[in-house]
Amino acid sequence: MTFARAITKFGFSEDETALIAPDRDAAEKYFSAAGELFFLKDEFIRQYAVWAAIKPEHLEEILQAKAILESDADIVRLLGYYYHLLYRAEKKLAPHQLPAVKRLAAAESGCFYFLLALAAYPDAIALYQRKGYPENVLQDTLSDVSVWVEHYKNQLGFAGLTVRILGWLQGHILGETFRLGRLQFKPHLKFFDRVEVYRNVNTGRTVALSAAGIRYNRQGLLYEPGIDQGENGTWISALQHTASSVTGNPVAPEGYAKSEQITFDTAEWKKVLAGGDPVIDIHIPAIGPMTVEACADSAGRAADFMKKFFPELKHRAFSCESWLLDNQFEQILPPASNILLFQRAGYLYPFPHKSEAVSRIFGENAETPGLDSLPQKSSMQKAAADFLIKGGTFRNGAMFLLMEDLPWGSNPYRK
Ligand SMILES: CC(C)(COP(=O)(O)OP(=O)(O)OC[C@H]1O[C@@H](n2cnc3c(N)ncnc32)[C@H](O)[C@@H]1OP(=O)(O)O)[C@@H](O)C(=O)NCCC(=O)NCCS
């Protein structure tokens, strides 16, 4: 295919063309003389699908969709260009920057992005070998692909990946996301600028103070115009430091900010965590229940792994931001629920962004207006539907756990 023909065929805009154009000759080296691309070969796909833990029936579907893609030499060229731009070019592009190939049907599109993920598996394996990361961590980390292939299947009826998930998987491929036991961890997060955390040198008590300038509602949750009705009863946090004290609005470990201010003598209260500090970011893959024992095992492994392989980062805490950390779940889930035990393991604080709760609990196509038709199979679905029907709205949340407060599950902040 000539480059010009591809541009016309895929209908790329001038800006999109300019993104792909500079490196197109460099991508030629991935093609054989017959125009074949190494990561489209069945043997390659079968070999690396084992690392991706793809179910046999999904693999067969992917191979069928691949055969359709392969029958169009222009698509094959485009895959070569995109492989180069993602993993080899001097100025690499993130998956969301790749021009969308709009004319692909769901099965082929899912396969297109799956192939681009799998194409980099040899690099991921080589990286793990170079760095000495354990092979079981590699297997667990790379197997996350199968979770998302399953998700694509459930949502769209075919085995594949979206471009958004190809973006999420870059962390796995580039050694920036690791699954260690039940949970996934990213070593390179800087703690968010939402709270400053102080610890009393005598009692060991830990208190988070809100960052300044945040508007909270009456309950001490973030004021959100889309959720809260008007600004009545809302208030804005303040935080002042002097040479010997700090004054601010405390946030309770249950995740509520308080409008009454407190002052700490900084000779007695030491700052132990603040915006910009290195923290380990936690993610929770959808691979079944997350018991407190499994999370404790996972957090312990992560602490050891990071100390061994990223000692220079000197992590201060674990950090997690998620729809699961909405403190309103205390009111609707049974006390022994794993989600509540997860929340209690850390120190909760309000965090912005729209909650993914509705799509995570009821499926991506669940629409809140159709409340009566929401599936109500699990106890959480029943409780969440009831909460929504009564006019409730889920909120995002976040939490931290200082490294020195391990083991996970000792609940150091709610005593
Ligand atoms: C996080 C997760 C593992 C928690 O599951 P869990 O360990 O079973 O949690 P709980 O013990 O609190 O569950 C209590 C009940 O809610 C159900 N439940 C939990 N998460 C649910 C979900 N996402 N959708 C529907 N029901 C859910 C459980 O099946 C259980 O139901 P039951 O009492 O009828 O048996 C699960 O929600 C999940 O896999 N989520 C997808 C991944 C995700 O959202 N990650 C976070 C991204 S930021």
The ligand as a Gaussian input file, in Angstrom:
#p B3LYP/6-31G(d) Opt

LIG

0 1
 C      -13.779000      -5.257000      43.764000
 C      -14.476000      -6.583000      43.759000
 C      -13.463000      -7.680000      43.587000
 C      -15.208000      -6.768000      45.093000
 O      -15.887000      -7.991000      45.091000
 P      -16.119000      -8.833000      46.464000
 O      -14.809000      -9.192000      47.070000
 O      -17.047000      -9.932000      46.151000
 O      -16.818000      -7.705000      47.371000
 P      -17.855000      -7.797000      48.547000
 O      -17.544000      -8.944000      49.505000
 O      -17.888000      -6.458000      49.187000
 O      -19.229000      -8.100000      47.831000
 C      -20.453000      -8.069000      48.517000
 C      -21.525000      -8.515000      47.560000
 O      -21.542000      -7.646000      46.423000
 C      -21.319000      -8.375000      45.212000
 N      -20.448000      -7.571000      44.349000
 C      -19.203000      -7.142000      44.597000
 N      -18.746000      -6.422000      43.573000
 C      -19.725000      -6.390000      42.664000
 C      -19.837000      -5.796000      41.396000
 N      -18.840000      -5.087000      40.858000
 N      -20.984000      -5.950000      40.727000
 C      -22.021000      -6.654000      41.238000
 N      -21.962000      -7.250000      42.437000
 C      -20.829000      -7.126000      43.152000
 C      -20.657000      -9.657000      45.655000
 O      -20.897000     -10.681000      44.701000
 C      -21.359000      -9.910000      46.964000
 O      -22.662000     -10.387000      46.661000
 P      -23.406000     -11.536000      47.515000
 O      -23.472000     -10.994000      48.936000
 O      -24.718000     -11.663000      46.850000
 O      -22.545000     -12.754000      47.422000
 C      -15.520000      -6.630000      42.619000
 O      -16.392000      -5.555000      42.797000
 C      -14.884000      -6.513000      41.249000
 O      -14.333000      -7.468000      40.726000
 N      -14.956000      -5.323000      40.641000
 C      -14.432000      -5.061000      39.311000
 C      -13.062000      -4.477000      39.385000
 C      -13.064000      -3.059000      39.883000
 O      -14.065000      -2.387000      39.886000
 N      -11.871000      -2.607000      40.294000
 C      -11.684000      -1.282000      40.789000
 C      -11.329000      -0.402000      39.652000
 S      -10.940000       1.225000      40.239000

